[in-house]
Amino acid sequence: MAQKGDISGLVKSDFGYHIIRLDDIDPADVTPLSDVKDDIRLALQQEQAADRFYAQSTQLAEVAFEEANGLEPAAEAVNAKMQFTDYFALDNAQGLMARPQIQQALDSYDVRENGLNSELIELSGEHAIVVRLDDVKPEKQLSFAEVKDQVQATLAAEKGRQQAQEKADQLVVQLEQTGTLDQGDYVFSDAQVINRVSQQQAVSELAFSLPQPNETGASYGVTQNRQGDIVVVALDNVINPAMPDISPQSQMADRVARAMSNMSLSATLEALREQVDVTYAEVDAQQ
C-alpha cells in the first residue's frame, strides 16, 4: 500500500480479519544533526559510563567473593579506596550505613558471624558497595559518666528545637494578624519560586499544602528544613504553569486521536467476541 486510497486484501490479526484502507501518509520528521548532536553525545557518554560501571561492579563482586576475608584486594581491583567507620549500633546508624540494604548485609550470618565480605550491594543505578565488619562488640549499658556529655548535648538540642518551634508558631500568629514581622531579629529571605520537587523538599511540601493567598495577604506555615532549622514559610503567590495549546492539526492531536481510536476498536472487538458465536466448517486438506 503506497498511495492514498489503496485497499488491502484480507488481513488476519489477533483481533480477527480486516480489510485496510490507506487514508493518509505522514512524512517522517528529520531533525538536523546540528540540533541533536549534543543529545547524541550525552547519550553515548551515559552509555559508556553505564558499561564501565557494569564492568567495574562485576569485577568488584567477583574479587570480593573470591577474596572474602578482606576488602583490600577488591578495592585494588577497581582502583577504589576503603572507608572505615567507628563502632555504631545498627538501630542508630547514620548516613550511608543507615541504608536498609547495608543494614541487612551487616546483619547477615556470613558478614556478622563469619567475618566475610558482603555481596555486592547496589545502592542506585550508578553506585555499588561491598561492606564487612572488622569487629563486633556486644551491647552493654553505658554508665552515666560515659554518656553524660552526649545526654546533655541531646537535651540541649531538643530544648533548642522546642524553643525555636514555639517562637516560630508565635511569629506565624503575628503574621496572620498583622502581615508583618515587628521583631527585627527575624526577617524573610528573598522571595523565590519553588516547584513540587525541590532540594528543600520539606519547605516545598509545606508550601504546596498551604491555602492559596488572597487579597488579604500571604499564607504562613512552619516546618524544619534539611539542615534541621525551624523555618517560617510565607506563600505569597501561586503560579499556574502555562499549558501549550494543541491544535487539531498538530501531530500530538493526531497521536491522541489514533490512540483513542485503537482503544475504541479493541473494546468493540472484545465485546463482539463475547456476544457473537462464530461457527465454521472444517475441510479435510487431503480430499
Disulfide bonds with the S-S distance in Angstrom:
none
